[in-house]
Amino acid sequence: MLFKNDKTYDVLVYVAQIVLPALAVLYTALAEIWGLPYAKEIPATIMAIDAFMGVVLKISKNKYNKETEVDV
């Protein structure tokens, strides 16, 4: 696994699955309401980071599962 312990992995999964998508939607809504700058660029950047994290976490999980697999 790329991460040293389960807690780190769990926190990163939570951030990738819940926090970053919610943050992107929040900024999109607030930018529309309040006329905040970079209404497209900031959410797109957040989602690009989120997609990258998702891939890294999936690779890490697959690697961990492969290493812990027991032949029967």
Summary of the structure (lengths in Angstrom):
residues: 72
radius of gyration: 16.4
end to end distance: 22.3
largest distance: 60.2
contacts: 169
relative contact order: 0.16
helix: 79%
strand: 0%
